Amino acid sequence: MKRKLVIATLTAAVLVGGGAYTAVAVSGDDAPRTASTGAVADEDGGRDDDRGDDRDDARDDRDNARDDRDDRDRAAPAGGVTAAQAAAAALGKTPGTVESVDLDDDGHWEVEVLGRDDREHELTVDTSDGTVRVTGKDDDSDDSDDAGDRKALRDARTDAGEAIAAALKAHPDAKVTSVDFDDDGADHWEVELHDDRELHVDARTAAVSAD
């Protein structure tokens, strides 16, 4: 009876205290026997939280990686039509030379083409299915500054599609969200990537450099 009372008392203490210690059951005729609760305590009597901290750190890393992927997905085109494909689709509708390709917030590529009629044409290309629509045309082609800009664009040895290809070759994991011809004394293409990096692609040599 005394042994049952001691064991019951110790069991209750373990359940109430929740601590980590070894209980000793003693009876009049038996040798001491020990039973451990299995919980490990540190020197201050608290639980070791190192494993919990490691799990929290790993979870934070996974969350950060997922957030980065989400940011890239939001910046990338919603459909499968890339900047290079949008440029080619626009030229199929309006032959000439692509001056710029920009991704807008409505799921369209905005493409400017210098047509064979020496006028600038504005088109949109749907990112989901590649549908092309002409949205405008510049009727004023007599300005001397514009004439110089058009000549620089036509004389460029690297076109918009080649500038995009050069940028992606230098950054294979990136997506291009815009490409614009800059003829302001530099004659290069300005290429923007999905993560807001900006590149320069030389219009003569297709050499890529960071902004």
C-alpha positions as CSV (number, residue, x, y, z in Angstrom):
1,M,0.0,0.0,0.0
2,K,2.8,2.4,0.8
3,R,4.5,1.8,-2.6
4,K,1.2,2.5,-4.4
5,L,0.8,5.7,-2.5
6,V,4.4,6.9,-3.3
7,I,4.0,6.1,-7.1
8,A,0.7,7.8,-7.3
9,T,2.1,10.9,-5.6
10,L,5.0,11.1,-7.9
11,T,2.8,10.6,-11.0
12,A,0.6,13.5,-10.0
13,A,3.7,15.7,-9.4
14,V,5.0,15.0,-12.9
15,L,1.7,15.8,-14.5
16,V,1.2,19.0,-12.6
17,G,4.8,20.2,-12.7
18,G,5.7,19.2,-16.3
19,G,9.3,19.3,-15.3
20,A,12.2,17.0,-16.1
21,Y,13.4,14.9,-13.2
22,T,13.8,11.3,-12.1
23,A,11.3,9.8,-9.7
24,V,12.3,7.2,-7.2
25,A,9.8,4.6,-6.0
26,V,10.7,2.9,-2.7
27,S,9.0,0.1,-0.8
28,G,9.9,-1.7,2.3
29,D,11.2,-4.8,0.6
30,D,12.3,-3.6,-2.9
31,A,15.4,-1.8,-4.0
32,P,15.0,1.8,-5.3
33,R,13.7,2.0,-8.9
34,T,13.9,5.1,-11.1
35,A,11.7,6.4,-13.9
36,S,12.5,9.5,-16.0
37,T,9.9,11.8,-17.5
38,G,11.9,12.1,-20.8
39,A,11.8,15.9,-20.9
40,V,15.2,17.7,-20.9
41,A,15.8,20.9,-18.9
42,D,18.6,23.4,-19.2
43,E,20.7,24.8,-16.3
44,D,18.1,27.4,-15.5
45,G,15.2,24.9,-15.4
46,G,13.7,25.9,-18.7
47,R,13.4,24.0,-22.0
48,D,16.2,24.1,-24.6
49,D,14.8,26.4,-27.4
50,D,17.6,26.0,-30.0
51,R,15.7,23.5,-32.1
52,G,12.6,25.8,-32.1
53,D,14.7,28.7,-33.1
54,D,16.2,26.7,-36.0
55,R,12.8,25.8,-37.2
56,D,11.7,29.4,-37.1
57,D,14.7,30.5,-39.1
58,A,14.1,27.8,-41.7
59,R,10.4,28.9,-41.9
60,D,11.4,32.5,-42.3
61,D,13.8,31.6,-45.1
62,R,11.1,29.7,-46.9
63,D,8.7,32.6,-46.5
64,N,11.2,35.1,-47.9
65,A,12.0,32.9,-50.9
66,R,8.3,32.5,-51.6
67,D,7.8,36.3,-51.4
68,D,10.7,36.8,-53.9
69,R,9.0,34.4,-56.3
70,D,5.7,36.1,-55.9
71,D,7.3,39.5,-56.6
72,R,8.9,38.1,-59.8
73,D,5.7,36.5,-60.9
74,R,3.8,39.8,-60.4
75,A,6.4,41.7,-62.4
76,A,6.5,39.2,-65.2
77,P,3.9,39.1,-68.0
78,A,0.6,37.4,-66.9
79,G,0.6,35.3,-70.1
80,G,3.2,33.6,-72.2
81,V,3.9,36.4,-74.6
82,T,7.4,37.8,-74.0
83,A,8.8,41.2,-74.9
84,A,10.6,39.8,-78.0
85,Q,7.4,38.1,-79.2
86,A,5.4,41.3,-78.7
87,A,8.0,43.2,-80.8
88,A,7.7,40.5,-83.6
89,A,3.9,40.5,-83.4
90,A,3.8,44.3,-83.7
91,L,6.1,44.2,-86.8
92,G,3.8,41.7,-88.3
93,K,1.0,44.2,-88.1
94,T,3.0,47.3,-88.9
95,P,6.3,46.6,-90.7
96,G,9.2,48.9,-89.8
97,T,11.6,49.2,-86.8
98,V,10.6,48.7,-83.2
99,E,11.5,51.8,-81.1
100,S,10.2,50.6,-77.7
101,V,8.4,47.8,-75.9
102,D,6.9,48.4,-72.5
103,L,4.7,46.2,-70.2
104,D,1.8,48.1,-68.8
105,D,-0.4,47.4,-65.8
106,D,-3.3,46.1,-67.8
107,G,-1.8,42.9,-69.2
108,H,-0.6,44.5,-72.5
109,W,2.7,45.3,-74.2
110,E,2.8,48.8,-75.5
111,V,4.9,48.8,-78.7
112,E,6.1,51.8,-80.7
113,V,7.1,51.1,-84.3
114,L,8.8,53.5,-86.7
115,G,6.9,52.5,-89.8
116,R,8.1,52.4,-93.4
117,D,6.1,55.5,-93.9
118,D,8.5,57.3,-91.6
119,R,5.8,57.7,-88.9
120,E,5.6,56.4,-85.4
121,H,2.9,53.9,-84.8
122,E,1.5,52.8,-81.4
123,L,0.3,49.3,-80.9
124,T,-0.7,47.0,-78.0
125,V,-0.1,43.3,-77.8
126,D,-2.1,41.2,-75.3
127,T,0.3,39.2,-73.1
128,S,-2.1,36.3,-72.9
129,D,-2.8,35.5,-76.6
130,G,-0.6,37.9,-78.6
131,T,-3.5,39.9,-80.1
132,V,-2.3,43.1,-81.7
133,R,-4.2,46.3,-81.9
134,V,-3.2,49.6,-83.5
135,T,-3.9,52.4,-81.1
136,G,-2.4,55.5,-82.7
137,K,-0.1,57.1,-85.3
138,D,2.1,60.2,-85.2
139,D,1.2,62.4,-88.2
140,D,3.9,64.9,-87.6
141,S,7.1,63.7,-89.2
142,D,8.6,67.0,-90.3
143,D,10.4,67.9,-87.0
144,S,14.2,68.0,-87.6
145,D,15.0,66.6,-84.1
146,D,12.6,63.7,-84.7
147,A,14.2,63.1,-88.1
148,G,17.6,62.8,-86.4
149,D,16.1,60.3,-83.9
150,R,14.6,58.2,-86.6
151,K,17.8,58.1,-88.5
152,A,19.7,57.0,-85.4
153,L,17.2,54.2,-84.8
154,R,17.4,53.0,-88.4
155,D,21.2,53.1,-88.4
156,A,21.5,51.0,-85.2
157,R,23.1,47.7,-85.9
158,T,21.3,46.1,-83.0
159,D,17.5,46.1,-83.1
160,A,15.1,45.7,-80.2
161,G,14.8,42.0,-80.5
162,E,18.6,41.6,-80.5
163,A,18.9,43.9,-77.5
164,I,16.5,41.8,-75.6
165,A,18.4,38.6,-76.6
166,A,21.7,40.1,-75.5
167,A,20.2,41.1,-72.1
168,L,18.8,37.7,-71.5
169,K,22.0,36.0,-72.5
170,A,23.8,38.1,-69.8
171,H,21.0,37.4,-67.3
172,P,19.4,34.0,-68.2
173,D,17.0,33.9,-65.3
174,A,15.5,37.4,-65.9
175,K,12.5,38.6,-67.7
176,V,12.5,41.7,-69.8
177,T,9.7,44.2,-69.0
178,S,10.8,47.1,-71.2
179,V,13.2,48.0,-73.9
180,D,13.7,51.5,-75.3
181,F,16.0,53.0,-77.8
182,D,18.1,55.9,-76.4
183,D,19.7,58.0,-79.0
184,D,20.7,60.8,-76.7
185,G,24.4,60.8,-77.7
186,A,24.9,57.2,-76.5
187,D,23.0,55.1,-79.2
188,H,22.1,52.3,-76.8
189,W,19.0,50.3,-75.8
190,E,17.8,50.7,-72.2
191,V,16.5,47.3,-71.0
192,E,14.6,46.9,-67.7
193,L,14.3,43.6,-66.0
194,H,11.5,42.2,-63.8
195,D,13.5,42.9,-60.6
196,D,14.0,46.6,-61.5
197,R,17.5,46.2,-62.8
198,E,18.4,48.4,-65.7
199,L,20.8,47.4,-68.4
200,H,22.4,49.2,-71.4
201,V,22.8,47.3,-74.6
202,D,25.1,49.1,-77.1
203,A,23.3,49.7,-80.4
204,R,26.4,49.0,-82.4
205,T,28.1,46.1,-80.6
206,A,25.2,44.6,-78.5
207,A,27.6,44.7,-75.5
208,V,25.6,44.7,-72.2
209,S,26.4,46.8,-69.2
210,A,24.7,47.7,-65.9
211,D,23.1,51.1,-65.6
